[in-house]
Amino acid sequence: MSLVFLSSALVVWVADVVGSLLFATIIVGVTYLVVAIVVYFMSLHATIERISRRLDTVYEVSAAIEAAYRQVVLFVKKVMGGT
């Protein structure tokens, strides 16, 4: 809630300086967008890449387990005399 009030006050102040509420809103919005992009690339991007690599590893392990399970099922079918 305090961030909303801070943003509103910032927009009103910039509107007073610039003289237009529309331009003030655009300026504050673009500033927040730039801050969000910087935060993403500075901290979150590395974390997201690390999680993505771990998920790839989990997928590879699950695929290997599935292949091994299929081999065991085929072996048991052959031993039991099935097709």
N, C-alpha and C positions, 0 to 999 in steps of 0.2 A: 504494500500500500504506500509505503514511504517513497518507493521508486516512482510510482505513478505521480505522486505529489511533486517530487523533485523534477520529473520530466515536464509536468505541466508548468511549474514555475520557470523552468529553463526556457520553455517555448514562449511563455509570456514575456520574459526578459529579453530574449532574442527578438521577438516581435516588436518590442519597444525600441530596441536598437536599430533594427532593420526598417521598421515601419510597415511590415506586412505580416499578418498571421500565417498566411500560406507559405511564404518563403521561410519563415521561422520554423514552421513544422517540417518543411523539407530539409532544412539545415540540420535540425536536431535528429531527424530520422536518418539522414545520411551519416551523421556522426556516430549514431548507435550502430549502424550497419558496418562501418569501418572498424569500430571497436570489436564487434562480434567476429568479423573476419580475422582480425589480428589475434584474438583469443583462440579462435579455432586453429589457426596455423601455428601458433606458438605453443599450445599445450594439448588441445584435444586431438589434433591430427595424428600425433604419434601414438596416443592411447588407442584411437580407433584402428590404426594400422596394426598395432600389437594384438588387439582383440580379433581382428580379421585373420591374422596369421594363426592364432590359436584355434579359431573356428575351422580353418583349412586343415589343420592337424587333426582335429577331432573328426572331420569328414573323412580324411584318409584312413584313420584308424578304424572307423566304423565300416568303411568299404572293405578293408582287409578282413575284418571280423566276419562280415557278410560272405565274402568269398570263401573263407575257411569253413563257415557253417555249411555252405552249399556243398563243399567237398566232402564234409563229414556225412551229410545226408546222402549223397551219391554212394559213398562207401558203404553206409549201413544198408541202403537199398540193394547193393550188389551182394553183400554178405547174406542178407535175408532172402535173396533169390527174387527180388522184384525187378522191374524193368526200369 
